[in-house]
Amino acid sequence: MNLRYSPFLRATLYALRGGFLVRPLMIVLLLGAGGALLSEWEERLPGIRAFIPQTLFPSQADPQVAQVIFTIIATSTMTVVSIVFAILLMTLTLASTQFSPRILISFVRDRVTQWTLGVFLGTFSYCIAALPAARMLPNPFAPVVTVLGAMLLAPLCVGMLIYFIFHISNAISVNNIVDRIRRETELVIDELMPERRRPAHPPEPAGVFPTELKEIIASRQSGYIRFVDIRRLRALAKEYRVCMRLERRVGHFIPEGVALIRFSQGDRITHERALELLSAIEIGPTRTMQQDVEFGVVQIVDIALRAISPAVNDPTTAISCVDQLSGILIRWIDRAPPRTLYYDPPHILRVAVPWIGLDGLLDLAFEQIRHYAVADAGVSLRLMRALGDIASTVSEPQIRKILIERGRQLLAGCTGKLQEGDLVRLRKRLSLLEAGVAVEDKIGG
C-alpha cells in the first residue's frame, strides 16, 4: 500500500505544504474550534469568571458588550486582510514582471505570509464562533473569558501585521529573492546528493543492460517531470523481471504519447503494470523544487537576464545572481554525482535514470549570461571571478580544466566588445585560473 501510493502522497503533501491552504486552514480551524469550545465551557463552568479582573468587565452580565467586541474585532481583521493582501498581490505582480514570474512560488511558500493569513482569519473565525454565545434570551449570558481571548488575539494580529510588513519589504528585495532561491536549491542538492565528493572520485562505471530495451511506455499526459520515485521503479522492475531506462530527466517536458520509459521483455508488461510504472513518475504543469536542481538555477538566470537587458539595465542585480550561482555550483561540485544506474540484484542493471552533468549545469548557469554580457565589463569580470571561486574549491584537475576552458570562452567572447583595460583585467583573472590548474597538474604528478 505504501509502495503504491507514496508518490501521490508525496506530490500532494508537497503541493499543500507550499500553498495558502494547509497552514492557514489549520490555524482557522483551531482558533474557530477554540472560540466555540471556550464559550461553551465558560457557560457550563461560570466560576472561572472570578479570575477575570473587574476593571476589564465591570458588568459581566451584559452580553451586548461582548457582542460589540466580537463584531469589532471580526470586521477589523477581515478589513485588514482584504487591504493588505490586495496590496501584496499587486506587489508580487510587479516583482514578477520585473524579475521573473517563476519567483511567485517562493512567496506562496513563505511561512510568514501563511502564518499572518492564518492568524488574521483564525481570529475572525474565533470571534464568529464565539459570537452566538453572547445572547439575551432565554437567559442573558456574556462569555467574558472568551471575550478576553479575542482581546488577546487582537494585539497579536497587530504584531503579526507589523512583522509581516517588515518581512515583505525585505522579501521583495532582489538580493533576498535570489538568496532564498539559492538556499532552496542547495537543500535539493543536499537531499539528492547526500554524499560528499571524495578526492579523485571515480566516475560511475558504465552499465550494460542484460537485454536490449526495445519496448516503450508512452507518457499518458503532457507536462514537466517533477519527481521520480527511483526506489519504487527498481522494486517494480525486479518484480516484473524487466530492465528499464527513463528517456527524460527531472525538469524536462514530456508531451503526451512520447516515449517516457524504454524497457525489455515487452510480454511481461501489461497495461496495468505500465500504469504502475508511470505512477512512480510525477508529471505536472509546472516545475517544482522536489528533485529539480536545474529549476533553481533557471530562476536565478532569468532574473540575471532581465537585469542585463537594455530595458532594465541593472548589472548590479546580474552580478548578485552570478554570485549566488557560483554558490550553487560549489555545493553541487562538492557532492558526489547522483546515481544513474541501479542494480537489483547487484549484478543485474534494472533502472537507468539520467541526471544533468557538470557541463550541462555550467551551460545552464553561465552560458546565457555570458552571451548577453559580452559588452558589460562588470558582469563579465564577475563571471570570471565566479569561475575562479569554483575552481578554488576543487581538487580534481579535470574539473578545473573544464572551468578554465569556460574562462577562455568568456575572454574570447568579450574580445572586441570591451575596452582594453577591462580585457587586461579579464586576462589577469584568467591567468590566475590557468596557473591554479597548472599547479594542480604538477602536484598530481
Helices and strands as residue ranges (DSSP letters): H 2-17, H 22-44, G 46-51, H 63-98, G 101-103, H 104-108, H 111-130, G 131-133, H 144-171, H 174-192, E 215-218, E 223-228, H 230-240, E 244-246, E 253-254, E 259-263, G 266-268, H 271-278, E 281-284, H 293-307, H 315-334, E 341-343, E 349-352, H 358-362, I 363-367, H 368-372, H 377-392, H 397-414, H 420-443
